[in-house]
């Protein structure tokens, strides 16, 4: 028991250093909540004394107090991250209250009025909600939930997500931010709207669910672009190519990432209007995309982000595989894009059997002109039959390469640059629940989206006059321009075994994402058309390794595979149920008729045959689905930090490490690190990656889209071992692979899909 004399001594010390009552209250509460000896305030005082100088202001003293708590964070005492977080919030709150007092703002409603008047808040919130409703919303705010933040999470939220003045002053608290987002997402709810505001607020503020970075950043603001990523098919025409580049520029302007499929564009040396050797090939166009990414940045925060996809049989493949490598002709490089290759099963079958076989590269335009069909429009056995037919057709010019040489280039680029990403097109299209309405050619920037795609097509161009002005009207067939609407369940923070809780959280998240579709600002009209047609969402997860470690489950174990099979089936079941219930209430997506949801093939392909699944299957056939696509696992690199959990479905990079930030070194620890979880947090590069591929395969059965799955390799890996991991992923039915993360390679994180 601590003596009163000791407490008085500590309080006396703190009284000398700080004069603000809020700081003393915060420290007193910390003392009560963190009773372990390693969190004794004496440790904080001793660390603080080394920083203090006589001429410091109170603000400077508070900053060094926070820094002292941060630096006490260690493998042995990881909760100092939470103590530092509380102190950071205390400092922020003191400063914010002073600003609000100066502005004579005393409540949430008055703050919304002020922010709206400054064009920092969208006026649609005040227009949609009554004053009484906003006062009711204020009662939902739970101040104690700020204690859930680690220092890293709160620091990131305050720097990147809360609303700031034009001078950079922070003007809303974290809880007000979550409430503002909830108000936006419930905007068009007709019944029990305030109930949904509360449910959306609770799931966010309890860190049970995170929305994608664009949603967290832009919901409640005047420009509310809420979607993470977009995907377009680049047509094989000058006009079409420039339209796709223009679309990318507009998406990037409003903070979205992009995936561009170049598989339809003719190769270098192909014909143009019958003239042989006239075409420049895809690399020239990709370089234009690269320059656009640099020129049109994402809201001034970072340069545009774009992945470019090409089929493994395309004639420009060899040059494409060297886009980001450091050797070769610099005029053929595009260092700011992220290349990805689309593979049919045949490629992997041949690589598995014998690498000394021939592989044939062809121009898609020449195939279309010669055979009367587009080879890229098929998949599976039909694609293989047509590919072999093209190989035999002597009228089609082919670049024949030994398979081993292609694989060597793929692996060399993967090890050096982390790319190309992998898109297994046959696996994706066989499991497409909406194959009755289209084809999936590629994925997005982070490889987790797999939805129907179709190129745009110019139909007519009309020239007319209006009051002596010449009016040119272009009619365009919109195609399918894919939109990613993302959120993630924080598995490390949820009671995943609690069925009622999981049902509630999944239902709330699905409804929020469905609302995003109707509440979004679309940078281009084609995106809105596709989004309204399919109403696709991407419910994902973060905190996967966190969840396993908390339950004592080793990554490299059969227990891991069995556990996640059960959990992801549960997530999928509640997601399908939620979408089906929404369809009953609001109607099914417009092209539901004839889908595998309606026919039941979706359930058969995944071997969902239990009584509860059969009942749900019947309900889906009767009432439909609100959303054409449901599950997609994004990387969550940023939002997982907010929630104090691990990123996506990845293992931790390190249990404990030091990060350089703002001219200081900050310790970082794995969530809930203690003597029990320490060895369960085996670091990513130390893990046998075949277990990661097996787990991805187990999860994939329950995921109608794809996953951002990384491979972690060391310098000891041979090229053959990396190839074997690619083959292992394909054998296990894994649709896509993201980065190959070599231990000596730093790769750029995707901000757009940080859901």
Secondary structure as UniProt FT lines:
FT   HELIX           4..17
FT   HELIX           21..33
FT   HELIX           37..39
FT   HELIX           41..49
FT   TURN            50..51
FT   TURN            54..55
FT   HELIX           58..71
FT   TURN            78..79
FT   HELIX           80..102
FT   TURN            103..104
FT   HELIX           108..117
FT   TURN            118..119
FT   HELIX           123..128
FT   HELIX           131..138
FT   TURN            139..140
FT   HELIX           143..148
FT   HELIX           151..160
FT   TURN            166..167
FT   HELIX           174..185
FT   TURN            186..188
FT   HELIX           193..205
FT   TURN            206..207
FT   STRAND          209..211
FT   HELIX           213..218
FT   TURN            219..220
FT   STRAND          229..233
FT   HELIX           238..253
FT   TURN            254..255
FT   STRAND          257..261
FT   TURN            263..264
FT   TURN            268..269
FT   TURN            273..274
FT   TURN            276..277
FT   HELIX           282..295
FT   TURN            299..301
FT   STRAND          306..311
FT   TURN            312..313
FT   TURN            315..316
FT   HELIX           317..320
FT   TURN            321..322
FT   HELIX           330..332
FT   TURN            335..336
FT   STRAND          338..343
FT   HELIX           345..353
FT   TURN            355..356
FT   STRAND          358..362
FT   HELIX           364..371
FT   HELIX           375..377
FT   HELIX           380..392
FT   TURN            394..395
FT   STRAND          399..402
FT   HELIX           403..417
FT   STRAND          421..424
FT   HELIX           425..430
FT   TURN            433..434
FT   HELIX           435..437
FT   TURN            445..446
FT   STRAND          453..454
FT   STRAND          457..466
FT   TURN            467..468
FT   STRAND          469..477
FT   STRAND          482..484
FT   STRAND          486..490
FT   HELIX           491..493
FT   TURN            496..497
FT   HELIX           499..519
FT   HELIX           525..534
FT   STRAND          538..542
FT   HELIX           544..550
FT   TURN            551..552
FT   HELIX           558..586
FT   TURN            590..591
FT   TURN            593..594
FT   HELIX           596..599
FT   HELIX           601..605
FT   TURN            606..607
FT   HELIX           611..623
FT   TURN            637..638
FT   HELIX           639..642
FT   TURN            643..644
FT   TURN            648..649
FT   STRAND          656..661
FT   TURN            662..663
FT   STRAND          664..669
FT   TURN            671..672
FT   TURN            675..677
FT   HELIX           678..680
FT   HELIX           684..686
FT   HELIX           689..700
FT   TURN            701..702
FT   STRAND          711..713
FT   TURN            715..716
FT   HELIX           719..731
FT   TURN            732..733
FT   STRAND          736..737
FT   STRAND          740..742
FT   TURN            743..744
FT   TURN            752..753
//
